[in-house]
Amino acid sequence: MPDSLLLVLASIGAQAVIAAALFAVLFWYATAFEMPWLKIWAWSMAALLLSLLGTGVGFALAFDQQPVAAAPRLVAVFASQFGIFLHLALVAIGSTQFTGAARLVLTRKQAALLIAAILLLAAAVSFSFIASDRQMMQRLVARIGVHYSLSAAVLWIVVLRLRRVKSSTSSVLRGSFIAAAFLQSLILIIFLFQLYTGKSLGGRIFPFVDLLTLVAIAFGLVFWLLHLERGNVNIARSEVSRLSHFDPLTGIANQDYLMDLADATIRKGTANALLIIDLDHFRALGDALGRAQASGLIQAIAQRIGRCASSQSVFARLKHDTFAILQPNAETVDLDGLADQIHSVLAPPFHVKQRQLYLTASIGIALFPADAVDADGLLRAALLAVNQGKTLGRGQTRFYASSLNTAADMRLGLLAELRQALNQDEFVLHYQPIFKQDGSLTGFEALLRWQHPARGLLAPDQFIELLQAAAIYGAVDRLVLRRSLAMLKGWRECFEIPLTIAVNIGASSFQSADFVVSVQRMLNEFSVPASALTLEITESTMLDDIERALEVFTQLKKLGVQVALDDFGTGYSSLSHLRSLPISHVKIDRSFVQDLPTDAKSAAIVAAIIQLCHKLGLSVVAEGIETRAQQQCLVEESVDYLQGFLLGSPMPAEDIEVLLREISGYSNSKSIS
């Protein structure tokens, strides 16, 4: 085999290696980064690879010393021509991807017509290759004229399209294709010179020029891919930065970004105010709406509150239902007015699922440097203020006070001790008598106390909210219920009085899946009639899950257990609860009783509640009775049961037994407690 042929085949082989490598890189990139249009360029390289294989076989057959049949030569030439024409067509289509305009996408019919046209062109050119040697002019026109004319034209089209590309890589990409187009044009010029002069400059130079052309194209494509990769990295980096600084749902700043900005302004010594806006009862509302609707509602809320934030302030979302506004130059801003503005924009109803939803928010405000020395302290102070607002009544605005910090430290200490109190049996029960209207004793309400080893006997308002945080609320509720039923059993058997017991139930117990089963199990264990047990549930407990409340109340009613709605009148939608829930008792909140009989409005409200409940077949218990005038007023309004310090204060079990002995005339000195 002549050395010249080896050089030609080596050049073709090098082109084949480059084409195969480009195909692999482009196809992988298109698949990995979900860029299907990039596969056009990949398949263009596969088509070029097919052309090179056909060309290599054709050259080998042409230099073979043995006669070769026409068929193998025709197949090789056809593969070469079909591959190169398909390659050029795909390059022309693929070049539209550079411009950033609408990408050219062929339909199945258009693709079929294109393939058919290429097949016909390749067939026409291929048959001219196997013509007799005397038809050399036809072979030259077919081999060089058609091939390189199309190649040069397509590459110059690509160059023209690249003129519209405005990016940092456009000059390099355009330069590589200009070089490729120039090289193909050079071959065409050589062909025209040979055709015109009849002189041959040697056709074996063409594969080497083709190799240089492919190297130029490869350089441009690889450089372009590297630019795309760098762009993807920058986009990913920007997205990571955005996600690390902004809330993905609302698009506003997140807590980390807010705290970074607060740190920066505090280091400058700027007077800052931090407002925490905590939505009231949103968790229960979100559970009822579902995730999608709740997310849409959060976005609407953020838009409303965002209108209150100035261009100098930072509006952020701290967690699901909590927002914040960092206000620099706080001494020049009316913070009360800002809080009132937030309350005002939240006041109109939100329309979700063709329903109108009314929302309120508790707002806590802390100041730098008056309330904190750093960003973390400022956030803590604002959270303490908002929690204080929720404790005193939701929908309010509270400024931080140093007393809140002292109280918070005390609460943290109690929280740590609460977890040990249950195991060390430090919880005790006191029982407050409940009387009928005629003055006869009907039963007791079990009230939890904490016999603290250092602080003495603590009332529930000092620790009851911490039980939920300590995750032992359910266990304490079960303890209270078990001890209450045990005491009730002893009293009923010993004194032969049909007493009842009322027990308060917290949200965690109420929402437990086995709550009703555990109540039934304890009733059976102590052989106490279900009708002798009253479970008191506050309206706020039910608000967490109204559907669950209806389900539990219905199951308790089937057992025969009495259910009382506690603190009636202080929650939301109380009248709808009376109508829809299977309750047996209503307890009028002490806030209405304490102003009787002097306050006419309180008297009218109490009278209306009693009359309404009686019409609905419900019994009414009035708690917090401290004066004879209050008792007389309630008796005149026909209240069913009375409870308060005037009639009997909460007492330990030993004192209750003394009371029962006096009532029943029971003289046995043995204690049952």
Secondary structure as a PSIPRED ss2 file (coil, helix, strand):
# PSIPRED VFORMAT (PSIPRED V4.0)

   1 M C   1.000  0.000  0.000
   2 P C   1.000  0.000  0.000
   3 D H   0.000  1.000  0.000
   4 S H   0.000  1.000  0.000
   5 L H   0.000  1.000  0.000
   6 L H   0.000  1.000  0.000
   7 L H   0.000  1.000  0.000
   8 V H   0.000  1.000  0.000
   9 L H   0.000  1.000  0.000
  10 A H   0.000  1.000  0.000
  11 S H   0.000  1.000  0.000
  12 I H   0.000  1.000  0.000
  13 G H   0.000  1.000  0.000
  14 A H   0.000  1.000  0.000
  15 Q H   0.000  1.000  0.000
  16 A H   0.000  1.000  0.000
  17 V H   0.000  1.000  0.000
  18 I H   0.000  1.000  0.000
  19 A H   0.000  1.000  0.000
  20 A H   0.000  1.000  0.000
  21 A H   0.000  1.000  0.000
  22 L H   0.000  1.000  0.000
  23 F H   0.000  1.000  0.000
  24 A H   0.000  1.000  0.000
  25 V H   0.000  1.000  0.000
  26 L H   0.000  1.000  0.000
  27 F H   0.000  1.000  0.000
  28 W H   0.000  1.000  0.000
  29 Y H   0.000  1.000  0.000
  30 A H   0.000  1.000  0.000
  31 T H   0.000  1.000  0.000
  32 A H   0.000  1.000  0.000
  33 F C   1.000  0.000  0.000
  34 E C   1.000  0.000  0.000
  35 M C   1.000  0.000  0.000
  36 P H   0.000  1.000  0.000
  37 W H   0.000  1.000  0.000
  38 L H   0.000  1.000  0.000
  39 K H   0.000  1.000  0.000
  40 I H   0.000  1.000  0.000
  41 W H   0.000  1.000  0.000
  42 A H   0.000  1.000  0.000
  43 W H   0.000  1.000  0.000
  44 S H   0.000  1.000  0.000
  45 M H   0.000  1.000  0.000
  46 A H   0.000  1.000  0.000
  47 A H   0.000  1.000  0.000
  48 L H   0.000  1.000  0.000
  49 L H   0.000  1.000  0.000
  50 L H   0.000  1.000  0.000
  51 S H   0.000  1.000  0.000
  52 L H   0.000  1.000  0.000
  53 L H   0.000  1.000  0.000
  54 G H   0.000  1.000  0.000
  55 T H   0.000  1.000  0.000
  56 G H   0.000  1.000  0.000
  57 V H   0.000  1.000  0.000
  58 G H   0.000  1.000  0.000
  59 F H   0.000  1.000  0.000
  60 A H   0.000  1.000  0.000
  61 L H   0.000  1.000  0.000
  62 A H   0.000  1.000  0.000
  63 F C   1.000  0.000  0.000
  64 D C   1.000  0.000  0.000
  65 Q C   1.000  0.000  0.000
  66 Q C   1.000  0.000  0.000
  67 P C   1.000  0.000  0.000
  68 V C   1.000  0.000  0.000
  69 A C   1.000  0.000  0.000
  70 A H   0.000  1.000  0.000
  71 A H   0.000  1.000  0.000
  72 P H   0.000  1.000  0.000
  73 R H   0.000  1.000  0.000
  74 L H   0.000  1.000  0.000
  75 V H   0.000  1.000  0.000
  76 A H   0.000  1.000  0.000
  77 V H   0.000  1.000  0.000
  78 F H   0.000  1.000  0.000
  79 A H   0.000  1.000  0.000
  80 S H   0.000  1.000  0.000
  81 Q H   0.000  1.000  0.000
  82 F H   0.000  1.000  0.000
  83 G H   0.000  1.000  0.000
  84 I H   0.000  1.000  0.000
  85 F H   0.000  1.000  0.000
  86 L H   0.000  1.000  0.000
  87 H H   0.000  1.000  0.000
  88 L H   0.000  1.000  0.000
  89 A H   0.000  1.000  0.000
  90 L H   0.000  1.000  0.000
  91 V H   0.000  1.000  0.000
  92 A H   0.000  1.000  0.000
  93 I H   0.000  1.000  0.000
  94 G H   0.000  1.000  0.000
  95 S H   0.000  1.000  0.000
  96 T H   0.000  1.000  0.000
  97 Q H   0.000  1.000  0.000
  98 F C   1.000  0.000  0.000
  99 T C   1.000  0.000  0.000
 100 G C   1.000  0.000  0.000
 101 A C   1.000  0.000  0.000
 102 A C   1.000  0.000  0.000
 103 R C   1.000  0.000  0.000
 104 L C   1.000  0.000  0.000
 105 V C   1.000  0.000  0.000
 106 L C   1.000  0.000  0.000
 107 T C   1.000  0.000  0.000
 108 R H   0.000  1.000  0.000
 109 K H   0.000  1.000  0.000
 110 Q H   0.000  1.000  0.000
 111 A H   0.000  1.000  0.000
 112 A H   0.000  1.000  0.000
 113 L H   0.000  1.000  0.000
 114 L H   0.000  1.000  0.000
 115 I H   0.000  1.000  0.000
 116 A H   0.000  1.000  0.000
 117 A H   0.000  1.000  0.000
 118 I H   0.000  1.000  0.000
 119 L H   0.000  1.000  0.000
 120 L H   0.000  1.000  0.000
 121 L H   0.000  1.000  0.000
 122 A H   0.000  1.000  0.000
 123 A H   0.000  1.000  0.000
 124 A H   0.000  1.000  0.000
 125 V H   0.000  1.000  0.000
 126 S H   0.000  1.000  0.000
 127 F H   0.000  1.000  0.000
 128 S H   0.000  1.000  0.000
 129 F H   0.000  1.000  0.000
 130 I C   1.000  0.000  0.000
 131 A C   1.000  0.000  0.000
 132 S C   1.000  0.000  0.000
 133 D H   0.000  1.000  0.000
 134 R H   0.000  1.000  0.000
 135 Q H   0.000  1.000  0.000
 136 M H   0.000  1.000  0.000
 137 M H   0.000  1.000  0.000
 138 Q H   0.000  1.000  0.000
 139 R H   0.000  1.000  0.000
 140 L H   0.000  1.000  0.000
 141 V H   0.000  1.000  0.000
 142 A H   0.000  1.000  0.000
 143 R H   0.000  1.000  0.000
 144 I H   0.000  1.000  0.000
 145 G H   0.000  1.000  0.000
 146 V H   0.000  1.000  0.000
 147 H H   0.000  1.000  0.000
 148 Y H   0.000  1.000  0.000
 149 S H   0.000  1.000  0.000
 150 L H   0.000  1.000  0.000
 151 S H   0.000  1.000  0.000
 152 A H   0.000  1.000  0.000
 153 A H   0.000  1.000  0.000
 154 V H   0.000  1.000  0.000
 155 L H   0.000  1.000  0.000
 156 W H   0.000  1.000  0.000
 157 I H   0.000  1.000  0.000
 158 V H   0.000  1.000  0.000
 159 V H   0.000  1.000  0.000
 160 L H   0.000  1.000  0.000
 161 R H   0.000  1.000  0.000
 162 L H   0.000  1.000  0.000
 163 R C   1.000  0.000  0.000
 164 R C   1.000  0.000  0.000
 165 V C   1.000  0.000  0.000
 166 K C   1.000  0.000  0.000
 167 S C   1.000  0.000  0.000
 168 S C   1.000  0.000  0.000
 169 T C   1.000  0.000  0.000
 170 S H   0.000  1.000  0.000
 171 S H   0.000  1.000  0.000
 172 V H   0.000  1.000  0.000
 173 L H   0.000  1.000  0.000
 174 R H   0.000  1.000  0.000
 175 G H   0.000  1.000  0.000
 176 S H   0.000  1.000  0.000
 177 F H   0.000  1.000  0.000
 178 I H   0.000  1.000  0.000
 179 A H   0.000  1.000  0.000
 180 A H   0.000  1.000  0.000
 181 A H   0.000  1.000  0.000
 182 F H   0.000  1.000  0.000
 183 L H   0.000  1.000  0.000
 184 Q H   0.000  1.000  0.000
 185 S H   0.000  1.000  0.000
 186 L H   0.000  1.000  0.000
 187 I H   0.000  1.000  0.000
 188 L H   0.000  1.000  0.000
 189 I H   0.000  1.000  0.000
 190 I H   0.000  1.000  0.000
 191 F H   0.000  1.000  0.000
 192 L H   0.000  1.000  0.000
 193 F H   0.000  1.000  0.000
 194 Q H   0.000  1.000  0.000
 195 L H   0.000  1.000  0.000
 196 Y H   0.000  1.000  0.000
 197 T H   0.000  1.000  0.000
 198 G C   1.000  0.000  0.000
 199 K C   1.000  0.000  0.000
 200 S C   1.000  0.000  0.000
 201 L C   1.000  0.000  0.000
 202 G C   1.000  0.000  0.000
 203 G C   1.000  0.000  0.000
 204 R C   1.000  0.000  0.000
 205 I H   0.000  1.000  0.000
 206 F H   0.000  1.000  0.000
 207 P H   0.000  1.000  0.000
 208 F H   0.000  1.000  0.000
 209 V H   0.000  1.000  0.000
 210 D H   0.000  1.000  0.000
 211 L H   0.000  1.000  0.000
 212 L H   0.000  1.000  0.000
 213 T H   0.000  1.000  0.000
 214 L H   0.000  1.000  0.000
 215 V H   0.000  1.000  0.000
 216 A H   0.000  1.000  0.000
 217 I H   0.000  1.000  0.000
 218 A H   0.000  1.000  0.000
 219 F H   0.000  1.000  0.000
 220 G H   0.000  1.000  0.000
 221 L H   0.000  1.000  0.000
 222 V H   0.000  1.000  0.000
 223 F H   0.000  1.000  0.000
 224 W H   0.000  1.000  0.000
 225 L H   0.000  1.000  0.000
 226 L H   0.000  1.000  0.000
 227 H H   0.000  1.000  0.000
 228 L H   0.000  1.000  0.000
 229 E H   0.000  1.000  0.000
 230 R H   0.000  1.000  0.000
 231 G H   0.000  1.000  0.000
 232 N H   0.000  1.000  0.000
 233 V H   0.000  1.000  0.000
 234 N H   0.000  1.000  0.000
 235 I H   0.000  1.000  0.000
 236 A H   0.000  1.000  0.000
 237 R H   0.000  1.000  0.000
 238 S H   0.000  1.000  0.000
 239 E H   0.000  1.000  0.000
 240 V H   0.000  1.000  0.000
 241 S H   0.000  1.000  0.000
 242 R H   0.000  1.000  0.000
 243 L H   0.000  1.000  0.000
 244 S H   0.000  1.000  0.000
 245 H H   0.000  1.000  0.000
 246 F E   0.000  0.000  1.000
 247 D C   1.000  0.000  0.000
 248 P C   1.000  0.000  0.000
 249 L C   1.000  0.000  0.000
 250 T C   1.000  0.000  0.000
 251 G C   1.000  0.000  0.000
 252 I C   1.000  0.000  0.000
 253 A E   0.000  0.000  1.000
 254 N E   0.000  0.000  1.000
 255 Q H   0.000  1.000  0.000
 256 D H   0.000  1.000  0.000
 257 Y H   0.000  1.000  0.000
 258 L H   0.000  1.000  0.000
 259 M H   0.000  1.000  0.000
 260 D H   0.000  1.000  0.000
 261 L H   0.000  1.000  0.000
 262 A H   0.000  1.000  0.000
 263 D H   0.000  1.000  0.000
 264 A H   0.000  1.000  0.000
 265 T H   0.000  1.000  0.000
 266 I H   0.000  1.000  0.000
 267 R H   0.000  1.000  0.000
 268 K C   1.000  0.000  0.000
 269 G C   1.000  0.000  0.000
 270 T C   1.000  0.000  0.000
 271 A C   1.000  0.000  0.000
 272 N E   0.000  0.000  1.000
 273 A E   0.000  0.000  1.000
 274 L E   0.000  0.000  1.000
 275 L E   0.000  0.000  1.000
 276 I E   0.000  0.000  1.000
 277 I E   0.000  0.000  1.000
 278 D E   0.000  0.000  1.000
 279 L E   0.000  0.000  1.000
 280 D C   1.000  0.000  0.000
 281 H C   1.000  0.000  0.000
 282 F H   0.000  1.000  0.000
 283 R H   0.000  1.000  0.000
 284 A H   0.000  1.000  0.000
 285 L H   0.000  1.000  0.000
 286 G H   0.000  1.000  0.000
 287 D H   0.000  1.000  0.000
 288 A H   0.000  1.000  0.000
 289 L H   0.000  1.000  0.000
 290 G C   1.000  0.000  0.000
 291 R H   0.000  1.000  0.000
 292 A H   0.000  1.000  0.000
 293 Q H   0.000  1.000  0.000
 294 A H   0.000  1.000  0.000
 295 S H   0.000  1.000  0.000
 296 G H   0.000  1.000  0.000
 297 L H   0.000  1.000  0.000
 298 I H   0.000  1.000  0.000
 299 Q H   0.000  1.000  0.000
 300 A H   0.000  1.000  0.000
 301 I H   0.000  1.000  0.000
 302 A H   0.000  1.000  0.000
 303 Q H   0.000  1.000  0.000
 304 R H   0.000  1.000  0.000
 305 I H   0.000  1.000  0.000
 306 G H   0.000  1.000  0.000
 307 R C   1.000  0.000  0.000
 308 C C   1.000  0.000  0.000
 309 A C   1.000  0.000  0.000
 310 S C   1.000  0.000  0.000
 311 S C   1.000  0.000  0.000
 312 Q C   1.000  0.000  0.000
 313 S C   1.000  0.000  0.000
 314 V E   0.000  0.000  1.000
 315 F E   0.000  0.000  1.000
 316 A E   0.000  0.000  1.000
 317 R E   0.000  0.000  1.000
 318 L E   0.000  0.000  1.000
 319 K E   0.000  0.000  1.000
 320 H C   1.000  0.000  0.000
 321 D C   1.000  0.000  0.000
 322 T E   0.000  0.000  1.000
 323 F E   0.000  0.000  1.000
 324 A E   0.000  0.000  1.000
 325 I E   0.000  0.000  1.000
 326 L E   0.000  0.000  1.000
 327 Q E   0.000  0.000  1.000
 328 P E   0.000  0.000  1.000
 329 N C   1.000  0.000  0.000
 330 A H   0.000  1.000  0.000
 331 E H   0.000  1.000  0.000
 332 T H   0.000  1.000  0.000
 333 V C   1.000  0.000  0.000
 334 D C   1.000  0.000  0.000
 335 L H   0.000  1.000  0.000
 336 D H   0.000  1.000  0.000
 337 G H   0.000  1.000  0.000
 338 L H   0.000  1.000  0.000
 339 A H   0.000  1.000  0.000
 340 D H   0.000  1.000  0.000
 341 Q H   0.000  1.000  0.000
 342 I H   0.000  1.000  0.000
 343 H H   0.000  1.000  0.000
 344 S H   0.000  1.000  0.000
 345 V H   0.000  1.000  0.000
 346 L H   0.000  1.000  0.000
 347 A C   1.000  0.000  0.000
 348 P C   1.000  0.000  0.000
 349 P C   1.000  0.000  0.000
 350 F E   0.000  0.000  1.000
 351 H E   0.000  0.000  1.000
 352 V E   0.000  0.000  1.000
 353 K C   1.000  0.000  0.000
 354 Q C   1.000  0.000  0.000
 355 R E   0.000  0.000  1.000
 356 Q E   0.000  0.000  1.000
 357 L E   0.000  0.000  1.000
 358 Y C   1.000  0.000  0.000
 359 L C   1.000  0.000  0.000
 360 T C   1.000  0.000  0.000
 361 A E   0.000  0.000  1.000
 362 S E   0.000  0.000  1.000
 363 I E   0.000  0.000  1.000
 364 G E   0.000  0.000  1.000
 365 I E   0.000  0.000  1.000
 366 A E   0.000  0.000  1.000
 367 L E   0.000  0.000  1.000
 368 F E   0.000  0.000  1.000
 369 P C   1.000  0.000  0.000
 370 A C   1.000  0.000  0.000
 371 D C   1.000  0.000  0.000
 372 A C   1.000  0.000  0.000
 373 V C   1.000  0.000  0.000
 374 D C   1.000  0.000  0.000
 375 A H   0.000  1.000  0.000
 376 D H   0.000  1.000  0.000
 377 G H   0.000  1.000  0.000
 378 L H   0.000  1.000  0.000
 379 L H   0.000  1.000  0.000
 380 R H   0.000  1.000  0.000
 381 A H   0.000  1.000  0.000
 382 A H   0.000  1.000  0.000
 383 L H   0.000  1.000  0.000
 384 L H   0.000  1.000  0.000
 385 A H   0.000  1.000  0.000
 386 V H   0.000  1.000  0.000
 387 N H   0.000  1.000  0.000
 388 Q H   0.000  1.000  0.000
 389 G H   0.000  1.000  0.000
 390 K H   0.000  1.000  0.000
 391 T H   0.000  1.000  0.000
 392 L H   0.000  1.000  0.000
 393 G C   1.000  0.000  0.000
 394 R C   1.000  0.000  0.000
 395 G C   1.000  0.000  0.000
 396 Q C   1.000  0.000  0.000
 397 T E   0.000  0.000  1.000
 398 R E   0.000  0.000  1.000
 399 F E   0.000  0.000  1.000
 400 Y C   1.000  0.000  0.000
 401 A C   1.000  0.000  0.000
 402 S H   0.000  1.000  0.000
 403 S H   0.000  1.000  0.000
 404 L H   0.000  1.000  0.000
 405 N H   0.000  1.000  0.000
 406 T H   0.000  1.000  0.000
 407 A H   0.000  1.000  0.000
 408 A H   0.000  1.000  0.000
 409 D H   0.000  1.000  0.000
 410 M H   0.000  1.000  0.000
 411 R H   0.000  1.000  0.000
 412 L H   0.000  1.000  0.000
 413 G H   0.000  1.000  0.000
 414 L H   0.000  1.000  0.000
 415 L H   0.000  1.000  0.000
 416 A H   0.000  1.000  0.000
 417 E H   0.000  1.000  0.000
 418 L H   0.000  1.000  0.000
 419 R H   0.000  1.000  0.000
 420 Q H   0.000  1.000  0.000
 421 A H   0.000  1.000  0.000
 422 L C   1.000  0.000  0.000
 423 N C   1.000  0.000  0.000
 424 Q C   1.000  0.000  0.000
 425 D C   1.000  0.000  0.000
 426 E C   1.000  0.000  0.000
 427 F E   0.000  0.000  1.000
 428 V E   0.000  0.000  1.000
 429 L E   0.000  0.000  1.000
 430 H E   0.000  0.000  1.000
 431 Y E   0.000  0.000  1.000
 432 Q E   0.000  0.000  1.000
 433 P E   0.000  0.000  1.000
 434 I E   0.000  0.000  1.000
 435 F E   0.000  0.000  1.000
 436 K E   0.000  0.000  1.000
 437 Q C   1.000  0.000  0.000
 438 D C   1.000  0.000  0.000
 439 G C   1.000  0.000  0.000
 440 S C   1.000  0.000  0.000
 441 L E   0.000  0.000  1.000
 442 T E   0.000  0.000  1.000
 443 G E   0.000  0.000  1.000
 444 F E   0.000  0.000  1.000
 445 E E   0.000  0.000  1.000
 446 A E   0.000  0.000  1.000
 447 L E   0.000  0.000  1.000
 448 L E   0.000  0.000  1.000
 449 R E   0.000  0.000  1.000
 450 W E   0.000  0.000  1.000
 451 Q E   0.000  0.000  1.000
 452 H E   0.000  0.000  1.000
 453 P C   1.000  0.000  0.000
 454 A C   1.000  0.000  0.000
 455 R C   1.000  0.000  0.000
 456 G E   0.000  0.000  1.000
 457 L E   0.000  0.000  1.000
 458 L E   0.000  0.000  1.000
 459 A C   1.000  0.000  0.000
 460 P H   0.000  1.000  0.000
 461 D H   0.000  1.000  0.000
 462 Q H   0.000  1.000  0.000
 463 F C   1.000  0.000  0.000
 464 I H   0.000  1.000  0.000
 465 E H   0.000  1.000  0.000
 466 L H   0.000  1.000  0.000
 467 L H   0.000  1.000  0.000
 468 Q H   0.000  1.000  0.000
 469 A H   0.000  1.000  0.000
 470 A C   1.000  0.000  0.000
 471 A C   1.000  0.000  0.000
 472 I C   1.000  0.000  0.000
 473 Y H   0.000  1.000  0.000
 474 G H   0.000  1.000  0.000
 475 A H   0.000  1.000  0.000
 476 V H   0.000  1.000  0.000
 477 D H   0.000  1.000  0.000
 478 R H   0.000  1.000  0.000
 479 L H   0.000  1.000  0.000
 480 V H   0.000  1.000  0.000
 481 L H   0.000  1.000  0.000
 482 R H   0.000  1.000  0.000
 483 R H   0.000  1.000  0.000
 484 S H   0.000  1.000  0.000
 485 L H   0.000  1.000  0.000
 486 A H   0.000  1.000  0.000
 487 M H   0.000  1.000  0.000
 488 L H   0.000  1.000  0.000
 489 K H   0.000  1.000  0.000
 490 G H   0.000  1.000  0.000
 491 W H   0.000  1.000  0.000
 492 R H   0.000  1.000  0.000
 493 E H   0.000  1.000  0.000
 494 C H   0.000  1.000  0.000
 495 F H   0.000  1.000  0.000
 496 E C   1.000  0.000  0.000
 497 I C   1.000  0.000  0.000
 498 P C   1.000  0.000  0.000
 499 L C   1.000  0.000  0.000
 500 T E   0.000  0.000  1.000
 501 I E   0.000  0.000  1.000
 502 A E   0.000  0.000  1.000
 503 V E   0.000  0.000  1.000
 504 N E   0.000  0.000  1.000
 505 I C   1.000  0.000  0.000
 506 G C   1.000  0.000  0.000
 507 A H   0.000  1.000  0.000
 508 S H   0.000  1.000  0.000
 509 S H   0.000  1.000  0.000
 510 F H   0.000  1.000  0.000
 511 Q C   1.000  0.000  0.000
 512 S C   1.000  0.000  0.000
 513 A C   1.000  0.000  0.000
 514 D C   1.000  0.000  0.000
 515 F H   0.000  1.000  0.000
 516 V H   0.000  1.000  0.000
 517 V H   0.000  1.000  0.000
 518 S H   0.000  1.000  0.000
 519 V H   0.000  1.000  0.000
 520 Q H   0.000  1.000  0.000
 521 R H   0.000  1.000  0.000
 522 M H   0.000  1.000  0.000
 523 L H   0.000  1.000  0.000
 524 N H   0.000  1.000  0.000
 525 E H   0.000  1.000  0.000
 526 F H   0.000  1.000  0.000
 527 S C   1.000  0.000  0.000
 528 V C   1.000  0.000  0.000
 529 P C   1.000  0.000  0.000
 530 A H   0.000  1.000  0.000
 531 S H   0.000  1.000  0.000
 532 A H   0.000  1.000  0.000
 533 L E   0.000  0.000  1.000
 534 T E   0.000  0.000  1.000
 535 L E   0.000  0.000  1.000
 536 E E   0.000  0.000  1.000
 537 I E   0.000  0.000  1.000
 538 T E   0.000  0.000  1.000
 539 E H   0.000  1.000  0.000
 540 S H   0.000  1.000  0.000
 541 T H   0.000  1.000  0.000
 542 M H   0.000  1.000  0.000
 543 L H   0.000  1.000  0.000
 544 D C   1.000  0.000  0.000
 545 D C   1.000  0.000  0.000
 546 I H   0.000  1.000  0.000
 547 E H   0.000  1.000  0.000
 548 R H   0.000  1.000  0.000
 549 A H   0.000  1.000  0.000
 550 L H   0.000  1.000  0.000
 551 E H   0.000  1.000  0.000
 552 V H   0.000  1.000  0.000
 553 F H   0.000  1.000  0.000
 554 T H   0.000  1.000  0.000
 555 Q H   0.000  1.000  0.000
 556 L H   0.000  1.000  0.000
 557 K H   0.000  1.000  0.000
 558 K H   0.000  1.000  0.000
 559 L H   0.000  1.000  0.000
 560 G C   1.000  0.000  0.000
 561 V C   1.000  0.000  0.000
 562 Q E   0.000  0.000  1.000
 563 V E   0.000  0.000  1.000
 564 A E   0.000  0.000  1.000
 565 L E   0.000  0.000  1.000
 566 D E   0.000  0.000  1.000
 567 D E   0.000  0.000  1.000
 568 F E   0.000  0.000  1.000
 569 G C   1.000  0.000  0.000
 570 T C   1.000  0.000  0.000
 571 G C   1.000  0.000  0.000
 572 Y C   1.000  0.000  0.000
 573 S C   1.000  0.000  0.000
 574 S H   0.000  1.000  0.000
 575 L H   0.000  1.000  0.000
 576 S H   0.000  1.000  0.000
 577 H H   0.000  1.000  0.000
 578 L H   0.000  1.000  0.000
 579 R H   0.000  1.000  0.000
 580 S H   0.000  1.000  0.000
 581 L C   1.000  0.000  0.000
 582 P C   1.000  0.000  0.000
 583 I C   1.000  0.000  0.000
 584 S C   1.000  0.000  0.000
 585 H E   0.000  0.000  1.000
 586 V E   0.000  0.000  1.000
 587 K E   0.000  0.000  1.000
 588 I E   0.000  0.000  1.000
 589 D C   1.000  0.000  0.000
 590 R H   0.000  1.000  0.000
 591 S H   0.000  1.000  0.000
 592 F H   0.000  1.000  0.000
 593 V H   0.000  1.000  0.000
 594 Q C   1.000  0.000  0.000
 595 D C   1.000  0.000  0.000
 596 L C   1.000  0.000  0.000
 597 P C   1.000  0.000  0.000
 598 T C   1.000  0.000  0.000
 599 D C   1.000  0.000  0.000
 600 A H   0.000  1.000  0.000
 601 K H   0.000  1.000  0.000
 602 S H   0.000  1.000  0.000
 603 A H   0.000  1.000  0.000
 604 A H   0.000  1.000  0.000
 605 I H   0.000  1.000  0.000
 606 V H   0.000  1.000  0.000
 607 A H   0.000  1.000  0.000
 608 A H   0.000  1.000  0.000
 609 I H   0.000  1.000  0.000
 610 I H   0.000  1.000  0.000
 611 Q H   0.000  1.000  0.000
 612 L H   0.000  1.000  0.000
 613 C H   0.000  1.000  0.000
 614 H H   0.000  1.000  0.000
 615 K H   0.000  1.000  0.000
 616 L C   1.000  0.000  0.000
 617 G C   1.000  0.000  0.000
 618 L C   1.000  0.000  0.000
 619 S E   0.000  0.000  1.000
 620 V E   0.000  0.000  1.000
 621 V E   0.000  0.000  1.000
 622 A E   0.000  0.000  1.000
 623 E C   1.000  0.000  0.000
 624 G C   1.000  0.000  0.000
 625 I C   1.000  0.000  0.000
 626 E C   1.000  0.000  0.000
 627 T C   1.000  0.000  0.000
 628 R H   0.000  1.000  0.000
 629 A H   0.000  1.000  0.000
 630 Q H   0.000  1.000  0.000
 631 Q H   0.000  1.000  0.000
 632 Q H   0.000  1.000  0.000
 633 C H   0.000  1.000  0.000
 634 L H   0.000  1.000  0.000
 635 V H   0.000  1.000  0.000
 636 E H   0.000  1.000  0.000
 637 E C   1.000  0.000  0.000
 638 S C   1.000  0.000  0.000
 639 V C   1.000  0.000  0.000
 640 D C   1.000  0.000  0.000
 641 Y E   0.000  0.000  1.000
 642 L E   0.000  0.000  1.000
 643 Q C   1.000  0.000  0.000
 644 G C   1.000  0.000  0.000
 645 F C   1.000  0.000  0.000
 646 L C   1.000  0.000  0.000
 647 L C   1.000  0.000  0.000
 648 G C   1.000  0.000  0.000
 649 S C   1.000  0.000  0.000
 650 P C   1.000  0.000  0.000
 651 M E   0.000  0.000  1.000
 652 P C   1.000  0.000  0.000
 653 A H   0.000  1.000  0.000
 654 E H   0.000  1.000  0.000
 655 D H   0.000  1.000  0.000
 656 I H   0.000  1.000  0.000
 657 E H   0.000  1.000  0.000
 658 V H   0.000  1.000  0.000
 659 L H   0.000  1.000  0.000
 660 L H   0.000  1.000  0.000
 661 R H   0.000  1.000  0.000
 662 E H   0.000  1.000  0.000
 663 I H   0.000  1.000  0.000
 664 S H   0.000  1.000  0.000
 665 G C   1.000  0.000  0.000
 666 Y C   1.000  0.000  0.000
 667 S C   1.000  0.000  0.000
 668 N C   1.000  0.000  0.000
 669 S C   1.000  0.000  0.000
 670 K C   1.000  0.000  0.000
 671 S C   1.000  0.000  0.000
 672 I C   1.000  0.000  0.000
 673 S C   1.000  0.000  0.000
